[in-house]
Amino acid sequence: MTQVLAGKVAVITGGTSGIGLAIAQRYAAEGARVFITGRRQEALDAAVAQIDGEVTGVRADAASATDAEALYAVVREAAGRIDIVVANAGGGSFAPLGEITEQQYRDTFDSNVLGTLLTVQGALPLLVDGASIVLLSSTTSALGGASFSVYAASKAAIRNFARSWALDLKDRGIRVNALAPGSTRTPGILGLVPEDQGQGLLDSFAAQVPLGRVADPSEIAGAALFLASPDASYVNGIELFADGGLAQV
Ligand SMILES: NC(=O)c1ccc[n+]([C@@H]2O[C@H](COP(=O)([O-])OP(=O)(O)OC[C@H]3O[C@@H](n4cnc5c(N)ncnc54)[C@H](OP(=O)(O)O)[C@@H]3O)[C@@H](O)[C@H]2O)c1
């Protein structure tokens, strides 16, 4: 069977868990050589062991310019070019207005916004013309989120990165799209609340979704595969919602 990404080189930040790991597994299964990152070496080693195919793990904090430089030095040495970048690393935490701290703001915006910027900007010299860039947004880029405004604002910034960078990169035929998952069962979303409240949180999210359930990470990976694939050759600057209909109705 033809592999959709045969011969392609993909960098996926935050590829050790949840959505990023599912994307890395799917891309590798479709023939891509994948590079994944994360801040925890142990998680990185475990993720590499869970990905069948050509995979390299590089410990890197997306919010560090030095780490980005080191990451791309590894990619340049090993692969010489990049066809696909998925800026996935990130996360958030709950805090209602009035209880938001400067530290929470900085942590969220550093990983989600600065991290995405450094990931994409650092990749530019290695990106081939016609490459695909996928930025992980969220339904919160378009919807309000109670006690989740800092995260939501960071994802609204990501949505505009996709619009503006599609313009900045037009002379190279590089496509830039945002991918907005709805609630997805990952360690990240479960980590928003104490362990014994995780299922309750997922159930409350599922109740708001027209499909009546949260997503499996593999369903987000399917959308990420589409955006990276030749089938999306004329798809540029969009935000693709894989949200069970949550933000659509
Ligand atoms: N799950 C959802 O419902 C959902 C919905 C919409 C959007 N999203 C977005 O999808 C992306 C993945 O979320 P997830 O739920 O799969 O999260 P997750 O399970 O917590 O995984 C996050 C991954 O990113 C890495 N990471 C976090 N901050 C990083 C940093 N500064 N530098 C490098 N790696 C970093 C983590 O590894 P380390 O901790 O070891 O660094 C891990 O590999 C995020 O951008 C999130 O905002 C998720």
The ligand as an SDF file (V2000), in Angstrom:
LIG
                    3D

 48 52  0  0  0  0  0  0  0  0999 V2000
   -6.0750   17.4760   24.7230 N   0  0  0  0  0  0  0  0  0  0  0  0
   -6.9350   18.3750   24.2920 C   0  0  0  0  0  0  0  0  0  0  0  0
   -8.1500   18.2980   24.5910 O   0  0  0  0  0  0  0  0  0  0  0  0
   -6.4910   19.5080   23.4030 C   0  0  0  0  0  0  0  0  0  0  0  0
   -7.4980   20.2810   22.7950 C   0  0  0  0  0  0  0  0  0  0  0  0
   -7.1220   21.3360   21.9810 C   0  0  0  0  0  0  0  0  0  0  0  0
   -5.7800   21.6060   21.7700 C   0  0  0  0  0  0  0  0  0  0  0  0
   -4.8150   20.8490   22.3750 N   0  0  0  0  0  0  0  0  0  0  0  0
   -3.4260   21.1940   22.0920 C   0  0  0  0  0  0  0  0  0  0  0  0
   -2.7600   20.0670   21.5610 O   0  0  0  0  0  0  0  0  0  0  0  0
   -1.3840   20.0870   21.9520 C   0  0  0  0  0  0  0  0  0  0  0  0
   -1.0370   18.7700   22.6460 C   0  0  0  0  0  0  0  0  0  0  0  0
   -1.8780   18.6270   23.7890 O   0  0  0  0  0  0  0  0  0  0  0  0
   -2.0130   17.2490   24.5910 P   0  0  0  0  0  0  0  0  0  0  0  0
   -3.3400   17.2830   25.2380 O   0  0  0  0  0  0  0  0  0  0  0  0
   -1.6120   16.1210   23.7130 O   0  0  0  0  0  0  0  0  0  0  0  0
   -0.9230   17.5130   25.7410 O   0  0  0  0  0  0  0  0  0  0  0  0
   -0.0020   16.5110   26.6070 P   0  0  0  0  0  0  0  0  0  0  0  0
   -0.5780   15.1620   26.6770 O   0  0  0  0  0  0  0  0  0  0  0  0
    0.2490   17.2560   27.8740 O   0  0  0  0  0  0  0  0  0  0  0  0
    1.3300   16.4900   25.7510 O   0  0  0  0  0  0  0  0  0  0  0  0
    2.0470   17.6820   25.5960 C   0  0  0  0  0  0  0  0  0  0  0  0
    3.3680   17.3840   24.9480 C   0  0  0  0  0  0  0  0  0  0  0  0
    4.0800   18.6160   24.7580 O   0  0  0  0  0  0  0  0  0  0  0  0
    5.3030   18.5590   25.4780 C   0  0  0  0  0  0  0  0  0  0  0  0
    5.5770   19.9150   25.9180 N   0  0  0  0  0  0  0  0  0  0  0  0
    4.8230   20.7140   26.6880 C   0  0  0  0  0  0  0  0  0  0  0  0
    5.4260   21.9200   26.8300 N   0  0  0  0  0  0  0  0  0  0  0  0
    6.5900   21.8400   26.1330 C   0  0  0  0  0  0  0  0  0  0  0  0
    7.6630   22.7270   25.8970 C   0  0  0  0  0  0  0  0  0  0  0  0
    7.6890   23.9660   26.4150 N   0  0  0  0  0  0  0  0  0  0  0  0
    8.6840   22.3100   25.1100 N   0  0  0  0  0  0  0  0  0  0  0  0
    8.6910   21.0680   24.5810 C   0  0  0  0  0  0  0  0  0  0  0  0
    7.7250   20.1800   24.7840 N   0  0  0  0  0  0  0  0  0  0  0  0
    6.6920   20.5750   25.5550 C   0  0  0  0  0  0  0  0  0  0  0  0
    5.1050   17.5160   26.5690 C   0  0  0  0  0  0  0  0  0  0  0  0
    6.3040   16.9100   26.9910 O   0  0  0  0  0  0  0  0  0  0  0  0
    7.1610   17.5160   28.2280 P   0  0  0  0  0  0  0  0  0  0  0  0
    6.1850   17.8440   29.3170 O   0  0  0  0  0  0  0  0  0  0  0  0
    8.1320   16.4390   28.5760 O   0  0  0  0  0  0  0  0  0  0  0  0
    7.8430   18.7280   27.7070 O   0  0  0  0  0  0  0  0  0  0  0  0
    4.2610   16.5030   25.7920 C   0  0  0  0  0  0  0  0  0  0  0  0
    5.0750   15.7730   24.9040 O   0  0  0  0  0  0  0  0  0  0  0  0
   -1.2110   21.3200   22.8360 C   0  0  0  0  0  0  0  0  0  0  0  0
   -0.7590   22.3940   22.0560 O   0  0  0  0  0  0  0  0  0  0  0  0
   -2.6200   21.5710   23.3330 C   0  0  0  0  0  0  0  0  0  0  0  0
   -2.8220   22.9030   23.7020 O   0  0  0  0  0  0  0  0  0  0  0  0
   -5.1620   19.8000   23.1890 C   0  0  0  0  0  0  0  0  0  0  0  0
  1  2  1  0
  2  3  2  0
  2  4  1  0
  4  5  1  0
  4 48  2  0
  5  6  2  0
  6  7  1  0
  7  8  2  0
  8  9  1  0
  8 48  1  0
  9 10  1  0
  9 46  1  0
 10 11  1  0
 11 12  1  0
 11 44  1  0
 12 13  1  0
 13 14  1  0
 14 15  2  0
 14 16  1  0
 14 17  1  0
 17 18  1  0
 18 19  2  0
 18 20  1  0
 18 21  1  0
 21 22  1  0
 22 23  1  0
 23 24  1  0
 23 42  1  0
 24 25  1  0
 25 26  1  0
 25 36  1  0
 26 27  1  0
 26 35  1  0
 27 28  2  0
 28 29  1  0
 29 30  1  0
 29 35  2  0
 30 31  1  0
 30 32  2  0
 32 33  1  0
 33 34  2  0
 34 35  1  0
 36 37  1  0
 36 42  1  0
 37 38  1  0
 38 39  2  0
 38 40  1  0
 38 41  1  0
 42 43  1  0
 44 45  1  0
 44 46  1  0
 46 47  1  0
M  CHG  2   8   1  16  -1
M  END
$$$$
